[in-house]
Amino acid sequence: MLKNLFPIIMLTISNIFMTFAWYGHLRHKSAALWVVILVSWGIAFFEYCFQVPANRIGHEVYNAAQLKTIQEIITLIVFSVFSVLYLKEEFRWNYLVGFAFIILAAFFIFKKF
């Protein structure tokens, strides 16, 4: 069980760093672009410190398509929380519908036919 869960936990941590690296600067629009780029690179380093081992360890349990699907779903969840709490943006019903279709796609990725 822990072997299945560990990569998911690591990918979640990785996605939190990734979301701040990619979108955190949107609250700091007065900062110089070159500063934002350097800070984002610094944050992305920590993202990779979690993402690479998560995929390496996770590939012992999941195949690459499953790992990518897990990562995408985690990204949507983390980004949704981030955009509402950090960026103070509204979460709309159509986002939920779109995310539901992506989760439906995950069902087919993991389904053994």
Beta strands, then each sheet from edge to edge (+ up, - down):
end
